[in-house]
Amino acid sequence: MRKVLTLLIVLVFAFTLFAGCANTAQEQAAAEAPSESNTDSGTEEMTADEKPVFAWLLLGANDWTVQYQEAAKEACEENGFDYVDYNCEGDVQKQLDHVQTCISTGVAAIAIQPAENTAIAPALKKAADAGIIVINHFEMDASLGLNDYNNVNFVIFGQYEAGHLIGEAFAEKLPEGSKVGLIGGTAGADNNNQRKQGFTDAVQGKLEVVSEIDANWDRAKAQTAAEDIMTAFDDIAGIYAVDDGMAVGVVEAVKAANKLDQIIVGGTGGDANGLKMLEAGELFATCTVGCDWYATTAVDVVKRLMAGEDVEKMTKYPPELVNQENYSQYK
């Protein structure tokens, strides 16, 4: 009897030990197994819900840029993109860092106003090689190798043409040989250089450009520049600021000097500032740049490229002269 009882105790112990081992093995297996949220199907669902990121690399902070940003945000929202922007404030190195950030974070597309074409071109090639669609808002010399580069498209404005149109208007309005001043944006920036060159070429042999000052797209600096020009040349007949935001500062300086009837002021942009000054009779002429067009066209090009469509490498906005006679058409 004692032997039987001992055998029963051994069997119960063995069974309990076996059951415990089995439970431990099951718990361990359950812990090592992937959870449902980490399976391939779960990852695919999460990726499908994510929106591609469209990064906007801005050159400066002015009224035109604010309108451009608003249009870009709206276009991104309407077309299924997440919007993000970086403003280099004219600093080339900062913009290079911004391009690298876009590459590192894996954005789907970049729209950029290059701070300086030659310096930025290699970084844009690197972004394009990483699979990012690059929309360049400035023309580039063919020697930089981006004009036919894969994943690089151009949505541009006729910068030179804009300056030339304003220059032609100045030359037609003012007596031959009149003195004019030129106020630019960021020194070395291609849009600044092209607008100034267009104006200079248009007035060559007709008007005398006696002063040229870059004001970094800043209204207050442009006002100071205009004051300096008027002080140095009391017979100045016209001042062209290559941006309507800066033209506001120039107009303020001219008004303060009580010379609004003696000095004509030109701008570029055709934004709310320009139209308001034209309506008030303070601005002689400006050019449409197309804030909304830039943004909506950039989004449209990226969307079509992502859909596999063939898109022209360059889409160009032709500037139009806006003056006190036709400004109401652009409101």
Secondary structure as GFF3:
##gff-version 3
##sequence-region A 1 331
A	DSSP	alpha_helix	2	32	.	.	.	ID=ss1
A	DSSP	three_ten_helix	36	38	.	.	.	ID=ss2
A	DSSP	alpha_helix	40	49	.	.	.	ID=ss3
A	DSSP	beta_strand	53	58	.	.	.	ID=ss4
A	DSSP	alpha_helix	63	78	.	.	.	ID=ss5
A	DSSP	beta_strand	82	87	.	.	.	ID=ss6
A	DSSP	alpha_helix	92	105	.	.	.	ID=ss7
A	DSSP	beta_strand	109	112	.	.	.	ID=ss8
A	DSSP	alpha_helix	117	129	.	.	.	ID=ss9
A	DSSP	beta_strand	133	136	.	.	.	ID=ss10
A	DSSP	three_ten_helix	142	144	.	.	.	ID=ss11
A	DSSP	beta_strand	152	157	.	.	.	ID=ss12
A	DSSP	alpha_helix	159	173	.	.	.	ID=ss13
A	DSSP	beta_strand	179	184	.	.	.	ID=ss14
A	DSSP	alpha_helix	190	203	.	.	.	ID=ss15
A	DSSP	beta_strand	208	214	.	.	.	ID=ss16
A	DSSP	alpha_helix	219	232	.	.	.	ID=ss17
A	DSSP	beta_strand	238	241	.	.	.	ID=ss18
A	DSSP	alpha_helix	244	256	.	.	.	ID=ss19
A	DSSP	beta_strand	264	266	.	.	.	ID=ss20
A	DSSP	alpha_helix	272	279	.	.	.	ID=ss21
A	DSSP	beta_strand	285	287	.	.	.	ID=ss22
A	DSSP	alpha_helix	291	306	.	.	.	ID=ss23
A	DSSP	beta_strand	314	317	.	.	.	ID=ss24
A	DSSP	beta_strand	321	323	.	.	.	ID=ss25
A	DSSP	three_ten_helix	327	330	.	.	.	ID=ss26
###
